[in-house]
Amino acid sequence: MRLLSLLLLAVAGLGTWGVLRAQKPFREYEAIEYENFPLPSDYQEKHEWTRARLKCPGINRGFRSSLNWTMDYPRSDRHLLQGVRRLTRIDTRSVSSRSHSA
């Protein structure tokens, strides 16, 4: 019983740490195609849902291969979020988040 309590406490602690670690301020990244795409006026407001883009290491080594994850970024992300907002009742964030991959 005591081992189970310690295990649950450890899982709760790790979960709390993960949630707090994930709360980072919005930041725009360099992109391959679009350099001066304007930010929406409500990009800092809190919303119910957002889209995330995963950053993966490039397979091919070449010119700007580290930026392959930004193909059609941020234009496609913002258009998708705009469509979700317009066609559903979901209050979407007008800019996407980005997550790291190993």
PyMOL commands that set and color helices and strands:
alter all, ss='L'
color gray80, all
select helices_A, chain A and resi 2-22+65-70+75-87
alter helices_A, ss='H'
color red, helices_A
select strands_A, chain A and resi 52-55+97-100
alter strands_A, ss='S'
color yellow, strands_A
deselect
rebuild
show_as cartoon
